[in-house]
Amino acid sequence: MVFSSITFLFAFLPLTLFFYFIVGKALRNIILLSASLLFYAWGEGGYVLLMLGSIAVNYVIGSYLGRVKDQKLRKRAVISGICFNLLLLGVFKYTNWFVDIAAGILPNHESSDLLADPIHLPIGISFFTFQALSYIIDVYRHDTRAQKNPFSLGLYIASFPQLIAGPIVRYNQVARQIVERRHSVALFVSGVERFVFGLSKKVLIANQMGMMADLIFAQDYTQLSPGIAWLGIVCYTLQIYFDFSGYSDMAIGLGRMFGFQFSENFNYPYVARSIQDFWQRWHISLSTWFRDYLYIPLGGNRNSNLKTYRNLFIVFLLCGLWHGASWNFVVWGLIHGTFLALERKVLKDFLTTVPLFLRHCYTLFIVVNAWVFFRIEDMSDAFDYMQALYFFNDYSESFNLQLYRGFNSLFVLSLGLGLLLSFPVFQRIRTGGTALRNCWKYGAATVELSRTCVLVCLLYASVSFLAVNSYNPFIYFRF
């Protein structure tokens, strides 16, 4: 089940909200936990038992860390917990990849000879595993207390708003909210507004960009013209941003409906003026997770430049592998790690002296080119696509009916909106709304009426598209 589905919008969410608010305060967490497990089981079936097992093991380890004072015993416990979670992630996410590598090395062997059936990758395992890791590490560090109620810990790990595609929520950020949170009409309304905006970003922009990107990436890359190749990667650049940020908006909005305050996960990453700035704006919950639980413990930038570069490469190698078990993700991660290292020394003067526009162009150039390796799993195909971008292939200008049909007025409108809304347009609109409220006695009423009309129109348009179109992928579900 996905947020942008008729079943979720008109059955699962209304029923969950109904039962959540009619029961007493003491039962609300149980209702939300039950709904979350049902939400996961809807798509993953028996793999919900895997999640329950993760909850149980991390609860036991966290309780032990909360009771024991001996530092050696606590260290052994947290190492055991980290190994358990990483092993869980490793078995389900990387076994197939390791088998493929082994089959390529061993003579006269196929992957099926080493592993009869590929191991299924449970949706969202990377997200809920990282949340479990943050819990036991924070308890070990005394940054938070161990949760005594297993149902409360289960709600933290399994909460459906951010379960399968983030944002990655730290336990110490929501520990108090799990036990006691306030509900208000204003918070609920802001949650609905955020959810509708996220839904419209996903359905009206990401899906439209995704359809064109899929058409182009399905072509023979050796025959692609540079113009079509650039259109394809630009569409994918917009698709992945509006797909993932739209999901994060919906997750944050749903959290507010149930009284939770989740932190922001995106801050207009395509306006960044360096790769470092990009990672302060893109998938913030993941980048800060790696910073706090890996980069800083490795030494961060507190030692020599060489060790700092080593730490950056380790972090972004693992960041790439977190996204997927494939060499293309390794390359994508190392591209970002390399430029982050270069910006600390080699490109430092360039980034402080050139005009902001050129810094912005440099950042977009690196990010967009790196998305090629993120999108295309086969490395040979990825390099073929790169050649198409830069006139290094023998392309033909043959007429393609599929691409022609995809290049319609709806696509052009969505492309224009995607490019426009990649910039902080809403912030300026809000600023204008605030000024209107203050300078005209009917300003507040006008702003509220306009906002309500926009929300209703966006919701109607999104639902209409969902009702007539079956194309509705979520890129980050496979991570």
N, C-alpha and C positions, 0 to 999 in steps of 0.2 A: 504494500500500500504506500502510495506517495501523497504528499500534501496536495499536489496539483492533480487530484483525481476526484471524480464525482462522488465516489464512495466515501472518501475522507471528508469532503466538504459538506455533504448533505446527510451523512449517516454517522460515521465514527465520531467526528468532532462535536456535533450537536448533542449526541447521546452522552458522550463523556462529560461535556460541560453540564448537562442537565443533572446527571447523577452526582457529579462533583459538588455542585452547589446546593443540592437538596439534602445531602447527608450532613451530619454534624461535623464539626471541626476535627474531631478525633479520627474520623474515618476517611478524610479527604486524601491523605497520603496512600491509603490502601486502595481507594478507587483509582487514583492516578497511576499507581504501580500496576494494578491489574490491567488497566487500559494500555499501559506501555508494553506489558508482556503480550497482550493480545495483538497489539499493533505489530510487534516484531514477529510473533508466530504467524500472523497473516501472510507474510511474505517468505519467512524462513522455516516455517513448520517446526520440526523437531529440534532445530538448532537453537531454539529458545532454551533448551536444557543446557546447552553450552554456556549461555549467558548466566543462567542460574548457578551453574557450577563456578563460574568466575566470581559471581557475587559472594557465594559461600566461602570460597577459599580466601578472597581478599578480606572478608569480614573476620575470619578466624585470625589471619595474620595481623590485621589492624588491631583487633582486641588484644592479642598477645603483646604487640608493641606498646599498647596503652597501659598494660599491667606491669611489664617487666622493666626493672630499673638498670640491670646490668648491661653496660654498653656493648660488650662483646656478644651477648645473646641477642640484643636488639639488632646489631649489625648483621648477624647471621640470618635473623628472621626477615629483615628487609631485603637482603640479597636473595633469599629463597623466594620471596614474593615477586621481586623483579624477574628472576629466572622463570618462575611459573608463567607470568604474564607474557614475557617475551617468547617463551616456548609455545604458548597457546597461539600467539600471533604468527610465529615462525612456521609451525606445522601447517596451519590452514592457509597461510598466505604465500609461503615460499617453497613448500615441498615440491610442487609441480615444476617450478623454475629450476630448482636444484637437480631434479630428475632429468629435465631436458638438457641441462649442462652436462650431466654425467653421461647421458646417452650420446651426446656429441663427441665426448672424449673417448669412450669405450668403443672399440671396433665391433662392427656387426651387431650393434644393439639399437633398439628403438625404445622410446619412452615407455611404450606399453609393456616391454619386456621387464622393466624395473618397477613399474607401478601400473597395475591392471586398470584401475579407473582413476582419473584425475580427482584430486581432493577439491571439494566444493569450498568456495570462499564465502563465508557468511557475511552478509551485508553489514557494514558499519563496524566490523571487528577492530579496525585500526583506531576508531574513535573511542569505543567504550573500553578498549584495552589501555589506551593512554590515560583515560580518566581514572581507571583503577590504579594505574601506576602512580598518578599524582596523589591519590588518596594515601597509599601506604608510605610513600616517600614523605609527604607532609606530616603524617603522624610520627614517622621516625625522626624528622627534623624538629619536632615539637612546634610546628607551625599551626597545627590544629589538633584537637582531641579526637581520640578514636570514637567512632560511632557505636553506641551500645545497642541500638535497635537495628536488627538486620534488615527490616523492611525499609527503614530510612536510607540505609546504604544501598539497598536494592533500587530505591527510587532514584538515587543519585546516578547510579551506573546505567539504569535502564530507562530513564525518563524519555518518553517518546518525542518531545519537541526537538531535542538535539541528539537523539540516539544514533541515527544512521548516517548523518553527514555533518555533525557538529552544529555550532562551534564546540570546541573542546572546553568543557567547563571544569575549572579547578574546584576541588572539594571545599577548600577554605573560603572560596567565594560564595558558596551557596549553603554551607553547613547550617548557619543560623536560619536561612530561609526555609530549609527542609523542615526544621522543627517549628518555626513560627514565622509566618509571613502575612502581610496585610493585603487585603483585597479592597479595591475601590472602583467606582464607576469610571473615574478618570483613567486609572491604570488599564482597566479592561478595554476601554475605548481606544486608548493609544495602542494596545496590543492588536486590536482588530485592524486599525489603520496600518500598522506596520506589516501585518500579515497580508493585507490586500495589496500593498505596494510590492511586497516580495513576490506574491503570486503573479502579479501583472508583469514584473520583470522577467520572471521565469517563462510564462506562457506567451506573452506578446512580443518579447524581444529574443530571449535565449532560444526558444523553440524555432522561431523563424530563421535565426542565424544558423542554428544547428542543421536545419534541412538543407540549406545551401551548402554549408560546409561538408555535410555528408555526401552530397552530389559531387562536389569537386574532389574530395579525397577518395572517392570511388573510381576516379578516372585513372588512366595510364599516365603516371607522372612524367614519363619520358616524352609524352606528347603534349603536355600542358604548356600553354603560353604563359609568359611571365605575368600578364594581367590577370588571367584566371587564377594562377597560383597565388598571387597576392590577395585576390578577393577571397580565396578559400581560407588563408591563414588569418586574415582580418576578421572574417566571419567567425572563425573558431576562437579568436582572441576575445571577441565580444560574447560569444556563446558561453565560454567557460566562466567569464566574470559574472554575467547576469544570471547564469544557471546557479552558480555557487553562492553568490551574494544574495540572490533572490531566496534561495533555501535558507540562508542564515537569517535574513529578514523575517521569513515566516517562522523560523524557530524562536527568534527573539520575541516576535509578536505573540506566539502561542504561550511562551513562558510568562509574559505579562498577563495574559488571560487567566493563568493559574497562580498568579501572585509572585512569580519569579522575575528577577532582574538579571538577565544574562548580559555579559559584556559584548561590545561590538566586535565584529570579525573582519570587517572591511572598511576602509576609509579612502575611497577613490584612488585605488592603486595606480591607475593609468595616468594620473597627473604627477607621478613621482619624478624626481629629478636626479635620481641615482638608483642603483640596484639596492643599496642599503635602505634608501627611502621607500623603495617598492616593498621590501619585506617588513617595513614598519606599518604598511598599509594593507598588504595582501595576507589573507588567512592569518590574522593577528594571533588567534588562539593557538595555532600550531607553531608559528615562529617564536612566540614568547615561551611556549612549552619547551621547545628545543633549547632556547636561550637559558632558561632557569634550571632545567633538569639535565642538560648535557654540556652546553657550551661553557657556562660558568664553572661547573664542577671540573671540567677539563682544564680550567685555568683562564678561560676567556681571553682577554687581551692584556692580562696582567704581567705576562712574561715577555720573552723576546718576540720580535716580529715573526721569526720562523715558527715558533710554537703557536702563535696566533693564527698564522696561515694554516698550520696543521689542524688546529681546532675547527677553523671554518670549513676546511675540506671534509673533515669527519662529519660535522653536523650536516652539511648539504649532501654528502654521499648518502647518509642515513635518511635525510629528508626526501631524497629522490626515491630510495627504496621503500620508504613509508608509503609513497603514493602507488607503488606497484612493483611486482616482481618481474622486472624486465630491464634489459640493458638500456633501453631508451630513457627510462626514468633515471638511471644512473647518470647518463650523459646530461640530461636536463638539470639534475642537481649539481653536477660538477661545473656546468656552464655558469650557474648562479654563484657557486662557491668561488670560482676563478675570478669573476668580476668583483665580487665582494672583497677578495684579497687584493686585487689590483687597485681598487678604490682607496685602500688604506695607505698606499705609498705611490705607486706609479701614476695613477690617474688623479691623485689628490689635488695637484695644482690645476689640472684641467677642469676639475669640477668646482673649483673655487674662483676661477677667472673668466671662464667663457660665459656668455649670456644664458639666462635661464632657459630660453627656448631651445638652445642647442643641447643643454643638459637633459631637457625633456625628450628631445629627439633621440639622443644617445640611449637613454633608458628604454624607450619604447622599441628601439631597434633591437636591443639585446633581448628584451622580454618576448617580443613577437617572434623573432627567429628561434628562440628557445622553445616556444610552444610547438614548433614543428616536431621536435623530438618527443615532446609530451604526448602529442596526438598520434604519431605513427610508431607502432611498436617495432616493426622490422627496420633495422638500422640501414640496410641497403636502400629500402624504399624512402627512408627519411633523407638520405643523401641525394637520391634522385629528385626529391621534392625541392631540396635546397638548390640543386642545379636549375630546376625550372624557375625558381624565383630570380635567379641571376643570369638568365640567358645562356646557360651552359648546356642546354639540351637541343635536340633537333625537333623543335615543336612544330606542330601544324595548326593552321587556323581553320580547321574543319568545323563545320556547323554542328552544334550539339543541341538537339531538341530539348533534352531534359533540362540543361542549364538555361536555355531560352525560356522555358516555361516557368522555371523557378525565379527568374529575374522579372518579377511582376511588381505592380504598384505597392502591394502589401509588403513585399521584401524591402523595397526602397524606403518605405516609411519606417519599417522596423530598424533598418540599417541607420537611417538618419537619427532616430530616437536613441539607438544604442550609442552612437558616437557622441550625441549631445549629452546624454545622461551619464556618460563616463566622467563627466566633469561635475563639480558641485553646484549644479543648477538649482536643486531643491533648497540649498542653503540660502541662495539669493532670493528665491521665492518666499521663503519663510521670513527673511529680513524685510522684504517688501510688505508681507502680510502684517508684520509687527508695526511697521510704520503706518500702514493704513488703519490699524486698530487705534493708534494714538492720535491720528490727525483728523479723524472723522467720527462723529458720534454713532454712525451706523456701520463703522468700520469692522467692529468685532462680529456683528451679525452677518455682514457680507462675507467676511473671511470664513466663518464657520459654515455658512450655506454653500460657498464655493468649494470648500474642502469636502463636504458631504457629497455634493454632486459629482466631484471628480472620483471619489471612492466608489460610489454606486456605479458610475460608468465603467471604471476599471474592472470592478468585480463582474459586472454584466458581460463585458467584452471577454474577460478571461474564461468565464464559465461557458460562454458561447463557443469559444475556440476549443475548449476541452470536450464539448458535446459533439463536435463535428470532426475533430481530428484525433487520430490514434497516436500520432507522433508526440511523445512526451517523455524523453529520456532525462535521467539525472546523472550527469557525468561523474560526480563524486560518490555515487552509491557503490562503485566497484572498489573503493578504497577502504 
